[in-house]
Amino acid sequence: MSDPQRTAVITGASSGIGMETAIAFARRGWAVVLAARRAERLAEVAGRCESAGGAALAMPTDVCDPRQVDALVARAVERFGRLDVMVNNAGIGLFARVHETTEADMRDIFQTNFYGVFYGCKAAAAVMIRQRSGHIFNVSSVIGKRGTPFHGAYSATKFAVCGLTDSMRVEMLPYGVRVTCVCPALTDTEFFERSPGGGSARSSFQRFNRIMPASAVARQIVAAVGRNKPEIVVSAGGKFLALLAALSPWLTDKAMKMYHDDLAKRLASSRQ
């Protein structure tokens, strides 16, 4: 009997980083199990993965529901025999100052961005511990290393993902399971369009022309599989921001104040 096909489960796979990561694995001949809420988009991505050379299974999933996440992982193992990689990528954004953020909005963004990752980690760990192998990737953000104005709720969820990942990485060492935190910078995805108020944030960032393609993040994830890679900070600018925040919080605050004022002006102009 031939060995089971190497298998990756990817949440948030209907677009952006998740979609590109799925296609990148498929090009290497992996089986990919695609999870997101948009069934029609998932089917399209599954077709692209199969055309790229991999087997694909689309599983409409709401990562806010732990039962659905458990079912996603169980179906992957049932269909392909094992779970080699789990990419917890699903996430939503929110563009608002902290004092203007409602409690309901804060709970909603934590439910997707943090608890969705937590549920994925638990489901994958149960399988990978039995296998004594596997690699979990939790997609955080550069602003999970340093919070930025108008993104307080989002940054809080991504800081939480970084902390969860740091803890789990050490806890999984006895089982031969690797855990990596992925911190992209500004990435060309649907994120801004699908985030309340996000269009204003994107227009300000675009002046710097530093938006990276989602495929660049995907390539780094795929290249890190099986390697002892605690963290992937994807861009040089992201690494600089994290370093500056660690070395000089005061100077970073000054830079962030300029960013805040620029965004505030753009918001005021858009509302006139």
WOZI-V78260 format. One record per helix or strand of 3 or more residues. SS is the DSSP state (~ for helix, > for strand). FROM is the first residue (numbers start at 1). TO is the last residue. If there is no record, write none. Layout:
# WOZI-V78260
SS|FROM|TO, SS|FROM|TO
This chain:
# WOZI-V78260
>|7|11, ~|16|27, >|31|36, ~|39|52, >|56|60, ~|66|80, >|85|88, ~|98|100, ~|103|131, >|134|139, ~|142|144, ~|152|171, ~|173|175, >|177|183, ~|198|208, ~|214|224, >|231|233, ~|236|247, ~|249|271
